[in-house]
């Protein structure tokens, strides 16, 4: 009987370990996503400051529009990829 109890306890422990590991991975993913968001915001601000520094006043709106269009396209591709992965295509 003690062997039966030992056999039933092992899967419970491995299930608990799996859940703990899954939660740790989710927490790490959330931390990395937060870090990436902060980095993207800082990059966006830096690119705008660079445009202000090196581009003459007349062409700044054109360069900002081009940069915003590139950011929008990258975000759209990321959203599209994420939705396809979630749907299972």
C-alpha positions in Angstrom: 0.0 0.0 0.0 2.8 2.4 0.7 4.1 1.9 -2.9 0.7 2.9 -4.2 0.7 6.1 -2.2 4.2 6.9 -3.4 3.2 6.3 -7.0 0.2 8.6 -6.7 2.3 11.3 -5.0 4.9 11.6 -7.8 2.5 12.7 -10.5 1.0 15.3 -8.1 4.4 16.7 -7.4 5.3 16.7 -11.1 2.0 18.5 -11.9 2.8 21.1 -9.2 6.3 21.5 -10.5 4.9 21.9 -14.0 2.4 24.5 -12.9 5.1 26.4 -11.0 7.4 26.3 -14.0 4.6 27.5 -16.2 3.8 30.4 -13.9 7.5 31.3 -13.7 7.7 31.3 -17.5 4.6 33.5 -17.7 6.0 35.9 -15.2 9.3 36.1 -17.1 7.4 36.7 -20.3 5.5 39.5 -18.7 8.7 41.1 -17.4 10.4 40.8 -20.8 7.3 42.3 -22.6 7.3 45.2 -20.1 11.0 45.7 -20.7 10.5 45.6 -24.5 7.7 48.2 -24.2 9.9 50.6 -22.3 12.7 50.1 -24.8 10.4 50.8 -27.8 9.1 54.0 -26.2 12.6 55.1 -25.5 13.7 54.2 -29.1 10.7 56.1 -30.5 11.6 59.2 -28.5 15.2 59.0 -29.5 14.4 58.7 -33.2 12.2 61.7 -32.9 15.0 63.7 -31.2 17.4 62.6 -33.9 15.0 63.8 -36.6 14.8 67.1 -34.7 18.6 67.4 -34.6 19.6 66.3 -38.1 16.6 67.1 -40.3 15.8 70.6 -41.4 12.5 72.1 -40.2 10.9 71.8 -43.6 11.4 68.1 -43.9 10.7 67.0 -40.3 7.0 66.2 -40.9 7.9 64.0 -43.9 10.5 62.1 -41.9 8.2 61.7 -38.9 5.4 60.5 -41.1 7.7 57.9 -42.8 9.0 56.8 -39.4 5.5 56.5 -38.0 4.4 54.5 -41.0 7.2 52.0 -40.5 6.3 51.6 -36.9 2.7 51.1 -37.8 3.6 48.5 -40.4 5.8 46.6 -38.0 3.0 46.7 -35.3 0.5 45.5 -37.9 2.7 42.5 -38.8 3.2 41.7 -35.2 -0.5 41.8 -34.5 -1.2 39.7 -37.6 1.4 37.1 -36.6 0.1 36.9 -33.0 -3.5 36.5 -34.1 -2.6 33.7 -36.6 -0.7 31.9 -33.9 -3.5 32.2 -31.4 -6.1 31.0 -34.0 -3.8 28.1 -35.0 -3.3 28.8 -38.7 
